Amino acid sequence: MEFDCSTLSLDVSGHVATLWLDRPDKLNAISFDMWGDFIRAMDAVTANEEIRAVVIAGRGKSFCVGIDLASLGSTPDLSTTSGCLEQLKHTQLCQDGITAIARCPVPVIAAIHSHCLGAGVDLATACDIRIAAKDAQFGVRETKIGIVADVGTLQRLPGVVSAGQVAELAYTGKDISAARAEKIGLVNDVYEDAEAVYEAALALAGEIAANAPLAVRGTKFVLQQSEGMSTEQSLLLNGLWTMVSSLKSNDLKEAMQAFIEKRPASFSGS
């Protein structure tokens, strides 16, 4: 698989890919180039039909400490129209990098250890599933530095935890522990350390990858599309997907045959 950059690395084992945040010397702070690298990484994942699940993890001491402010350079002159448009373009590039992860057609699992701050929360909430090491700390820190979080946390966190929890985290900018994150539903489970959480993420990804690929992709598609739909609209979409995809798949035939023969199914993704 063709993917090479200085900020991320992509490993593939069987049907599971790991996207590593690969700036350990900077505690995986997100540099200017990294936003575009997220898009390229997700394009590489999407192009590889053998990949059925993705784990995102951070090399070194932290998952992600947020934006690397030193890499951003000077702020455009916001007293001019061109300066404002330049700033908006930069913000949209950051947003697009995180949105690329949310739009990945296969499930994405965040394996979080130590710091998950600022843009790290943007990244984590773009994933389908989050699990954490017990040393993990989460913080929507933007109000502490005088800005409004603008890369996805305010849009995606409300779909993960309750409105009151969103408000507390976003308004105070305070950090919370992995135990608190599990209590409010920000993460599914908490593990002993970084190695344990990564192994758990690989195991979970393996469980997903063992299922019928088209069914998993279809399930993610329906879940995503349903976010802006009424129940009736979502049910219609669900029915159409079953009609045009599920009932025609070789994977369904294989599942039925495997059941009859009392053996594990071997899915081809067709």
C-alpha positions in Angstrom: 0.0 0.0 0.0 1.4 3.4 -1.0 1.6 5.7 1.9 4.6 7.6 3.2 4.8 10.8 5.2 6.8 12.3 8.1 3.9 12.7 10.6 1.9 9.4 10.3 2.7 5.8 9.6 0.4 3.1 8.4 0.8 -0.6 9.3 -1.4 -3.3 7.9 -1.7 -6.8 9.3 -4.3 -9.1 7.8 -7.5 -7.1 7.5 -6.6 -4.5 10.2 -4.7 -1.3 9.7 -3.0 0.8 12.4 -2.6 4.5 11.8 0.1 5.7 14.1 0.5 9.4 15.1 4.2 9.4 14.6 5.7 12.5 16.2 6.7 11.1 19.5 9.3 13.8 20.1 6.4 16.4 20.0 4.0 14.1 22.0 2.1 13.7 18.7 1.0 17.4 18.6 -0.7 17.9 15.2 1.5 20.0 12.9 0.3 22.0 9.9 1.2 19.2 7.5 -0.5 16.6 9.5 -4.0 17.7 8.6 -3.5 16.9 5.0 -1.7 13.7 5.9 -4.8 12.5 7.7 -6.7 12.9 4.4 -4.0 11.0 2.4 -3.9 8.2 5.0 -7.7 7.7 4.9 -7.5 7.7 1.1 -5.0 4.9 1.3 -7.2 3.0 3.7 -10.2 3.4 1.5 -8.3 2.3 -1.6 -7.3 -1.0 0.1 -10.4 -3.2 0.0 -8.6 -5.8 2.2 -8.7 -3.4 5.2 -11.8 -4.0 7.3 -11.0 -2.0 10.5 -8.6 0.7 11.5 -6.9 1.4 14.9 -5.5 4.9 15.5 -2.8 5.1 18.2 0.0 7.4 19.2 3.7 6.4 19.3 5.7 7.4 22.4 4.5 8.9 25.6 1.2 10.4 24.5 -1.8 9.9 22.2 -2.0 13.5 21.2 -1.4 16.8 23.1 -3.4 18.9 20.6 -2.3 21.3 17.9 1.4 22.1 17.5 1.1 25.9 17.8 4.8 26.3 16.8 4.1 24.8 13.4 1.3 27.2 12.5 3.3 30.3 11.6 1.9 33.8 11.8 -1.8 34.5 11.8 -3.1 36.2 8.6 -4.1 39.9 8.8 -7.7 39.5 9.9 -8.3 43.2 9.2 -8.4 42.4 5.5 -10.8 40.3 3.5 -8.0 38.2 2.0 -6.6 37.6 5.4 -9.9 36.4 6.7 -10.4 34.1 3.7 -6.9 32.7 4.2 -7.7 31.9 7.9 -11.0 30.3 7.0 -9.2 28.2 4.3 -6.7 27.0 6.9 -9.5 26.2 9.4 -11.3 24.2 6.8 -8.2 22.2 6.0 -7.9 21.2 9.7 -11.6 20.3 9.7 -11.3 18.2 6.5 -8.4 16.2 8.0 -10.5 15.2 11.0 -13.6 14.7 8.8 -11.6 12.3 6.6 -11.3 10.0 9.7 -15.1 10.2 10.4 -15.9 9.4 6.8 -13.7 6.3 6.7 -15.9 3.6 5.3 -14.7 1.0 7.8 -14.9 1.3 11.6 -12.1 3.3 13.3 -11.0 2.6 16.9 -9.0 5.1 18.9 -6.5 3.5 21.3 -5.8 6.4 23.7 -3.0 6.7 26.3 -1.8 9.6 28.4 -2.7 13.0 26.8 -5.7 13.4 24.6 -6.1 17.1 24.6 -7.6 19.8 22.3 -7.3 18.5 18.8 -6.7 15.1 20.2 -10.3 15.1 21.3 -11.4 16.3 17.8 -9.5 13.2 16.5 -10.9 10.8 19.1 -14.5 11.9 18.6 -14.2 11.3 14.8 -13.5 7.7 15.6 -16.4 5.1 15.9 -15.0 3.6 19.2 -12.7 4.9 21.8 -10.9 2.9 24.5 -8.2 4.2 26.9 -5.4 3.4 29.2 -6.0 4.3 32.8 -3.4 7.1 32.6 -5.3 8.9 29.8 -6.4 12.5 30.3 -9.0 14.2 28.2 -9.5 17.9 27.8 -11.3 20.3 25.5 -8.8 23.0 26.3 -9.7 25.7 23.8 -11.5 28.1 26.2 -8.4 28.2 28.3 -6.4 29.7 25.4 -9.1 32.1 24.3 -10.5 30.3 21.2 -13.6 28.3 20.3 -12.9 24.7 19.4 -13.4 24.6 15.7 -12.2 21.3 14.2 -15.0 19.0 15.2 -15.3 18.5 18.9 -18.3 20.8 19.3 -20.1 19.0 16.5 -19.2 15.4 17.4 -18.8 15.3 21.1 -22.6 15.8 21.6 -23.2 12.6 19.7 -21.0 10.7 22.2 -21.9 12.1 25.6 -24.8 14.0 27.1 -25.4 17.7 26.6 -24.5 18.5 30.2 -21.2 16.7 30.0 -20.4 18.5 26.7 -21.1 21.8 28.3 -19.0 21.1 31.4 -16.0 20.0 29.3 -16.2 22.7 26.7 -16.9 25.6 29.0 -14.4 24.8 31.8 -11.6 23.5 29.6 -10.7 21.2 32.4 -9.1 17.7 32.0 -10.8 14.6 33.1 -9.4 11.1 33.9 -9.9 7.9 32.0 -12.2 6.7 34.8 -14.4 9.8 34.4 -14.3 9.4 30.6 -15.6 5.8 30.9 -18.3 6.9 33.4 -19.7 9.5 31.0 -19.4 7.2 27.9 -16.6 9.0 26.2 -14.6 5.7 26.1 -16.0 2.2 26.1 -13.3 0.6 28.4 -10.2 1.4 30.3 -7.0 -0.8 30.3 -3.9 -0.9 32.4 -1.4 0.9 30.1 -0.6 1.9 26.5 0.4 -1.6 25.5 -2.7 -3.1 26.9 -5.1 -0.6 25.3 -3.4 -1.1 21.9 -3.7 -4.9 22.2 -7.3 -4.5 23.2 -7.9 -2.2 20.1 -6.3 -4.8 17.8 -8.5 -7.6 19.3 -11.6 -5.5 18.9 -10.7 -4.6 15.3 -10.1 -8.3 14.7 -13.6 -9.1 15.9 -15.0 -6.5 13.5 -12.8 -7.7 10.6 -14.0 -11.3 11.1 -17.6 -10.3 10.2 -19.0 -9.8 6.7 -17.2 -6.7 5.3 -20.1 -5.4 3.2 -22.4 -5.8 6.2 -20.0 -3.9 8.5 -19.5 -1.1 5.9 -23.3 -1.0 5.3 -23.9 -0.7 9.0 -21.5 2.2 9.4 -23.0 3.9 6.3 -26.6 3.6 7.7 -25.5 4.8 11.2 -23.7 7.8 9.7 -26.5 8.8 7.3 -29.1 8.4 9.9 -27.7 11.2 12.1 -29.5 13.8 10.0 -32.6 11.8 9.3 -35.9 11.1 10.9 -36.6 7.5 12.0 -38.8 7.0 9.0 -36.2 8.2 6.6 -33.5 6.1 8.2 -35.7 3.0 8.0 -36.3 3.6 4.3 -32.5 4.0 3.7 -32.0 0.8 5.7 -34.5 -1.1 3.6 -33.0 0.1 0.4 -29.5 -1.0 1.5 -30.9 -4.5 2.3 -32.5 -4.6 -1.1 -29.6 -3.5 -3.3 -26.7 -4.9 -1.3 -27.2 -7.3 1.6 -29.6 -9.8 0.0 -27.4 -10.0 -3.1 -24.1 -10.6 -1.4 -22.0 -13.7 -1.6 -21.2 -13.1 2.1 -24.8 -13.8 3.0 -24.8 -17.0 1.1 -21.5 -18.0 2.8 -22.9 -17.2 6.3 -26.0 -19.4 5.6 -23.8 -22.2 4.3 -21.4 -22.0 7.2 -24.3 -22.2 9.6 -25.7 -25.3 7.9 -22.2 -26.9 7.9 -21.5 -25.8 11.5 -18.2 -24.0 10.7 -16.9 -20.5 10.9 -17.8 -18.4 7.9 -15.1 -17.2 5.5 -16.2 -13.9 4.1 -14.9 -12.5 0.8 -16.4 -9.1 1.0 -18.5 -9.6 -2.2 
